[in-house]
């Protein structure tokens, strides 16, 4: 990545984090390429395209209405930017088939971003689901069953 592209990539990542910290889906969407792919392996989700990303973010903020991420460091390669930091969020509702304790979890995260045409084209958001569950007072097994069972 050229120094100019690296600087732009880092600006985009921080602007996206700020929009997500406000739970401002329209502002977040302005940073996405039309072919945006958002992956959250802990949840087993992949959203492709702007419509799917808008729905995914809206759904995520319903489950975690106080989501906040602090980007604490980064590394830039030829094709990608990786940021790491801390996410804080309170699991709410019964989306995961459990009743959380209402406490705010604090988790280390790392995020790999890809870029195309001056916009974010991919985000892979990684964190420890078991740690989120432990801090939220719920069973990891129950949450994994709700997330990864397709009725079989």
Secondary structure, DSSP 4 states (H G I P E B T S, - for coil): --HHHHHHHHHHHHHHHHHHHTT-HHHHHTTEEEEEEEEETTTTEEEESHHHHHHHHHHHHHH-TT-EEEEEEEEE-SSEEEEEEEEEEE--TTTTSS----PEEEEEEEEEEEEETTEEEEEEEE--HHHHHHHHT--HHHHHHHHH----
